[in-house]
Amino acid sequence: PEAAAPDAARSSGDTAFFGAKLSIKGKVTGSGNLIVMGKLEGEVDLAGELVVAPTAVLNGEIRAVTLAVSGNVTGTLTAREKIHLEKSAVVSGRMATPRISMVDGATFNGEIEMKKPADDPPSKRSDKK
């Protein structure tokens, strides 16, 4: 079963898997997608999607294009496009994103800031053809 993760990572393009038995303290940056199943404390800055699995525990400053949370996150979550909280999600802290969705049963305690992306104002969107 442990050999399945590298095969899955290769077949998923730029998606990396962070296993449930791993614990990392520090900074994670990159342009690909990341699926976290373990414990991570620190800073995450991705130019891709971050998936927080039900077994994951994150604590810190989290930034990505999109965030999908099923696990436990404490800190600041910032998504350029969208944050989605699944039923098993437990989030404490601050979320900043232009779009958010929550499944009934998700737990959130904190503050939400919703702004449209600054790099795509509505006036310029309608001019593109």
N, C-alpha and C positions, 0 to 999 in steps of 0.2 A: 504493500500500500504506500510506502514512503516514496517509491520510485514514480508514483503517479503525478506528484506535484511538478517535477521538472518537465515531464511530457506535456502536462496541461499548460505550463508556462510557455513552452515552445509553440504549442498550437494556438495560443491566445495572442500571439503577436508580442506587443510590448507590455504584457501584464506580468507582474511579479507577485509571488505568493509568500507571505510571512506566516509560517506555521504556528499552530496553537501552543507548541511546546517552547517557543522562542520568546525571549524578553530582551528588548533593546532600549537603551537610554541614549539620547543624542538627537541628531538632525538627519532627516531623510528628505532628499530632494531628487527631482528627476522629471522627465517629460512623459513617462509611461503611466500605466495604470497600476494600482497596488491593491491587493486583497490582504487585509490584516486579520489574522486569526489568533494572534498571541497578545503579549503585553508590550506597549510602546509608551515611553515617557519622553517628552521633548517636543521637537518641532517637525512637522511634516509640511513640505511645500511641493506640490505636484502640479504639472501642466497636463493633467489627465484626471481619471476618475479614481476616487478612493472608496473602497468597500470595506466597511467595518463589520466583520462577521459576528454572529451571536456570542462566540467564545472570546472575542477581543475585548481588551481593556486599554483605552487610550487616555493619556493625561497630558495636556499641553496645548500648543498653538497649531491648529490644523488648517491648511489651505489647499484647495484643489479646484478644478473646473466644476466637477460634480462630486457630491458626497452621498453615499447610501449607507445608513447606519442601522445595524441590527444588534450591536453590542453596547458596551458601556463607555461613554466618552465624557470627560470632565475637562473644561477649558473653553477655548475660543475656536469656533468652526466658521470658516469663511469659504464660500463657494461662488465662483464667478457666474455659474449658471443655475444650479439647483441643489438643495439639500432635501433628502428623503429619509424619513424615519420609519422603520418597520415596527411591527407590533412589539417586538422584543427589545427595542432600543430604550436605553436609559441615558439621557443627556442632561448634564448640569453645566451651566455657563452661559456663553453668548453665541448666538448664531447670526451671521450676516450673509445675505444672499438675495438675489432678485426674485427667486421662486422657492417655495417650500411646500412639501406635502408630508402628511403624517397619517399613518394607519391607526385606526382606533385601537387603543391599548398602549401606544408608545408613551413614554414618560419624558417630559421636558420641564426642567426648572431653570429659569433664567430670563434672558432678554433676547428678543429677535429684532434685527434691523433689516428692513427690506428696501433696497434701492435698485433702480434700473442700472444696468451696466453703463458706465461712463463712456466706454469706447464705442457704443452703438446707439446714439441718440435717435429718437423717433423721426426727426426731421431728415436725417441722412438716410434712414432706412427706406423711406418712400421714394427717394431720388434714384436708388439703384434699380436698374432694369436688366 
